Amino acid sequence: MSVRMTRALGLSLLLCIALGTPALAQGRIYRWTDAEGRVHYTDTPPPPSAEPDAPKALPAPAAPAEAKDKALLDQAQQGLAAGNVDALVSLFRYFEEVVSARDAAMDRKMVGYFLGLVKQGFGRAQGFQAARALSPAYVSARIESAAAEQWNTSDCLFKNYMVKTVFSEGANRRPVELLFTVCTGPRVEKATLRQVEFRFTNPDAETSKRTREVLTRTIEEARRLTGSRP
């Protein structure tokens, strides 16, 4: 499976299915740029000559949140508990100051679509606790707004925060670790979200199936919006 998109699409769609241990990844979507400047989405690693847009391994958990980071994380958790997708979408940064209104709107729409699928498949979060370590077994999906080059040239300092919760949908309760990557720092007036990853720990077959559906349907929607073909 592969997706080719134009550079006009600023969204860096980063979803990953990781099964067994964090070192074993299956179904990962790689975003990279070829020598002619075209952006590609594939489920195989990019060739050596490509410019990879995918992020490096997750850094160690950050220190306790500063005030503006904590305010952002509180809002994100409230949105997840209420099932308020729009509230979560508003917390991401879309670089409206440097990209067209159309591109920013498309990024925002894709983030909302992904979060809506998570809500539809897994329900709402039920309470939160700080997470000091990650579980060795999980299935996960994550999304990042904007493109890597936009983040790399921004004034952001990136911090990572981990919390754990339980998502409830009907009679089903699924433990989840949430990893928030936050754009913050002294030159950033208001902290914003760069990326959110949902790690469903100790997943059963149904959880893995639903997570993969989130991946597949988000990619299909990105293709539809951009007129791309597999």
N, C-alpha and C positions, 0 to 999 in steps of 0.2 A: 504494500500500500504506500503510495506517495502522493503528495499534494504540491503543485506548483502555484505560487501566488505572485502577484506583482509587488514591487517595492512600496506601492501606495498603501498597502495594509501594514499599519504600524504594530499591530498586536503580535506579541511573541507568545505563541501558544505552546505551553510546555506542560504536557500531561504525561504521566508515567504510570505504568503498571509494574509494581515491584512485588515479587512473590518470594516467600521463603526468608530471605535476608536482605538487608539494604544493599549488599554487593551484587545481588542477582536481579537484573532488570529485564523485563519482558514487555514487548509492546510499547516501548518508549518512542515518542515522536521527536525527531531531531529537526531543528530549524537551522539552515545554513545558506550562505550566499555563494553563488558560483562566480567564475572569473568575469562574466558579463554583467554582474550586478543583479542577477535574478535570485529571488528568495525561493527556497525549496523546503517542503515539509516531507520527511520520509521516515519509515520505520527501521531503516538501516543507517549505520553511522555514515557521516559525510566522507567524501574522498579526501585524501591528504591535502589536496590543493585548495579545498574549500575553506571559507571563513566561518567557523562554527559560531552560532549565536546562543547555543545552549549554555546554561550556567555551570560553573564549577561545582564541586561537591559542597554540600551544605557546611558552612563554618560552624565552629563550636557555639553553643548557646550563649547569648549575650548576657551581660550583667543585668540586675534588676532594672526595670523600665524607668526612664526619666519621665517627668510629668507629661510632656506632650506625646511621648510614645504610649504611656499608660492610657491617656485619654483616647487615643486611636484604638488601642487594643480593647478597651472597654466598649467602645462603640461597635467594633467588629463582633464581639461576643454577644452584645445585646441584639444585633441584627441576626446572628445565627440562632439565638434562643427564640426570637420572635418569628423566624422564618421570613424576615424582611430582606428580600434580595436587593431591592433598590437602595436600601440603606448601605448594604455592603458594597455595591457597585460604586457608590459615591465616595468611598474611602480610598479607592485606587487612584493613581495618577495617570493621566492620559496625554500629557504634553501638548495641551491645546495651544500653548504659546508658540510652538514651533512646527506643528503639523496642521493640515487643513481641518476644518470643522467636520468634513465628511469622514476623514480618517479617524479622528478622535471619537466620533459617534459610532463608527464601526467597532473600534476597540471596546468601547463601553458596552455595546450590544453583545459582543462575544463573551465578555466577562459575565454579563448578566445571564446569558444563555447557559453557560457552564454552571454557574451557581444555582440557577433554576433547576437544572438536571440533578444536581446534588440534593437539593431540597426535595424534589419529586421522588428520588430513589431512596433517600435515607431519612427524611424528616427533619426534625429540629434538634438542636443541642439542648441537653438537660444538665445545666450546671457546669462549672469549670474549675479545674485545679492546675496549679503549676506543674509542669513536667520537667524532671531533672535529667531524665535519660530516655532514649528512644527504645521502643520494643524491637526485638530482633526479627519478628515475623509480622508482615503487614501487606496490605494491598492499597495502593495510593493513586491519587490523581491531583494534579496541581495546575494552576494557571497564573500567568504573569501578564500584566498589562504593558503595552508599549513594546518597542523593539530594543534589542540589546545596545545598539549604538546610541540611542537616546538616553538610556540609563548611564552608559559609560561616560557621556559628556555632561552629565548633570552635576549639581552641587551635593548630591545625596551621599551621606554615609549610611551604609546598610547594617542593620542589626537584625538578629534573628531571635524570635521568642517562641517558646513551646508551651502549649497547654494541652490538657487532656479533658475529654468530656465523653458523654454517651449520646449518640443520636437515636432518637426515638421515632419510629414510624409504625403506627398500629401497635401490634403486640411485639414487634421486633425492636430490640435494643442492641446497638452496636457500639463498642468502645472505639474511640477515635483520638488520635493525636493530631493536633493542629499546629502547623509550623507557619508562622507569619514572618515574612521578610519585609522590613519597614525601611522606608526612605526617611532619614532624619539627619540631625547634625546642626551645628551652629549657624550654618548658612541657609538652613531650611526653616522657614517660618512655621509651617504646619506639617507634622508628620503625615505621610501617606503610605498606602500599601503598595508594594511592588509585586509580591507573590504570596499566595496562600496554598498550602499543601494539606490535603486531607489524607491521613494515614489510618486506615481501618485495621486495627490490630487483631491478631488471631482470627483471620477471616475464614468463613465457611464458603462453600461453593456459590451460594446465592449472592453473598457480598462481593465476591470476585466477579461474578457475572454482571452485577449492577454497576460496579466500578468500570468495567470494560465498556459497558453501554454508554456511560458518561463520556468516555474517551471517543468512542466511535461516532456518537451523535454530534459531539462538538466539532469534530473534524468534518463531518458531513455538512454541518451548518456553515463552517468556514468556507468550504468549497462552493456552497450555494451562493453565499454573499459575494464571492469574488469571481464567480463564473469559472472556477478551476475544475479540472478533471483529474481523476486518479492517475 
